[in-house]
Amino acid sequence: PERWTWTRCCRRLLLLLPILSPISPSTPGELSHPPPRPPRPRPRRQEGTAAALCATPSSAPALRVSPSRGTSSSPRDSRVSVDIYDENGVGGGASGVSGGLLHPYSPKVKLLWRGAEFWKESMDLLRSAEQANGTSVSNTTSQDDNLIWRRGIVRPPTTEKAAAILLENVQKCLESCSLQLLDSDAAQRLIPGLCTPFDFAVYMPLALNINPKKYLQALFSACQNLADEASSLPSEQKEIKLYKQHVDNLHLLAGNYDSVIICLGAKACSLPELANKLPLRTCRGVIAEFQLPSTTVEEYDSQSASILSDAWLAFQGPRTVSIGSTWQWISENDSSTVSDEESLTAIEELLPKASGVYPRISKWDFVRARAGIRAMPPLTTNGSLPLLGCLDDLLGNKSNCTFWLVGGLGAR
């Protein structure tokens, strides 16, 4: 909640949605911060624009805001209303089609910027989603419709350079998401048929694979439950609503809300007020889904890990795996629909990479492809860091509504 103090004077919050995948360590960009404003005498609505995975987690801290962080301790200051505008519905955008692999490391198994803090936050959100979904935190079944698969991730290097970097970085890891160095025999016991070109692999036993769409829907339910519980107290009035509506002009919202939070991912640049103003690059990604044929008796073991290599293999059950992802830079195609030609191109690119570390994938059949478009931020010395900040100066905003941006999350 301390990181979301910009909600402290707000009565209602709006969220506008689309982004590619679940929770990720994000960092503020170089956007300005507005001067403090006096508390308003009348309750207003605070509105935030976001989509898919990013927007729904963003609503949880907004609902947790308390009077002690506001400008007044009166009961009216504890009234918070969150309106989410997502024309595709919860999980209907790019975030809902992601592979779902979740861990706080880069492909070089280097801890991401503020990775420890955001890994903890991610686990808190996942627990909330599981409770809302009615599943046990300790559930490790391998059914295809799980919310979370706790099978870990294995990272085998495929080049000499990558091997050297992994060996160096594996020494530094989080206790809450440890790294283990496995020799070839141990790695193949964990994943029968795994190929380890340099005779070792890095294992993340506590890394997760989530079902992105189910996670987002469960987290939205958790936010609704949180609002309902808070509103049962006489001094609290909190609510969250979802509107499956398209918003094509930010200033139309200004009169109804204290704040607007824009989390539209790659679609943020489609707003006329932000066209050609954000340092974001678009990149379309295609994910291929494979299944074992019904005639195949052998299944992928429920205790075997997913695989992260030149392509990643996210096993979501004993007979289902998603393989990704392609990178089509400067693409403006944000459709989740994938043509036969685009599917074939993706398979030709991804399958050789997957076969290099898991040759048995040749026994699996292609089922379908899905796609989303990433919003990639500028590259910094700390990596590709998402953007977070106030847009009032950029927009020349003179209204009482404050506009915020959370964007550039890429595929995370």
C-alpha angles and dihedrals in degrees: 000000000000090000091057100054090133087081093061098100095038128112098182133020130203124202125195116195152220131102137136115249147359134289122332141171103268130184136201117265126213095281120134128254119229123239115258114273127209116254113271119242095225132049114257135180122261113211131193128190116217144129144219117332100358100052099050095054087046091060094059097068090042090058091047093059112125135203091248089070094048132081093259137030095219118125090245090066090062092063109108127170123185121199116190118199112197117151091198096049128236109329092000096116136062094299091062093060099049124119093249100222107154128194137122097244138094119236085268087058090245114147109255122238108288087354095152093055095047094043088058091048090049092053090050091053092047091052090051091049092049092050091050090047092051095240128133120250088225094051110127101167118140102224116144093238097055121136091218133016111204099199102119128228131266121208114197114183118232100190134050091239093052090048092055093048093048092050090053097045097044088074091067117058145134119270088220091054105025129192122223127193110224125192119224095268094050092047092051092048087055093045112020109216095024114146116220108187092187096038097250143067136194114240125205101193095181097046115114143215114212134190097241099202094045090045093053093047092048092048091051088053089050090053090050090050091049091052092047092049093048092047091057088074116084093229095048130076113174131155140166125201134182122215119190092211136126117238114202102167126045097199091061086069098049097086095055104044142050092217138011118205114200114207100154097134112207090355092065089087090057090070107098092227091057102036110134091354104096124076093230129132120205122226126176118216128197123202122197121213120209133185135192112253115256089242092061112095097188114087135192106266117249090228095051116105130239115252131241116193138115082323123020125232113205107192109204100178140344093292107023131078135168117211123198165255143337123187117219106176124210090014117151094189105117096168118124088212115099122203122226090251093051090046092053092049091050093049091049089053101040105037097064090050092049093045090054091070102021110031092177089074085086087076091060124089126229111244109172145325130233131189146194138178123247127214105217119199127213118286115251135178087268093050131259101336122192121238124251126169152089119303099194095107092044092050095040086235115186099168128101089252117095119216121212134184130211107177150122095071092144111194095335 
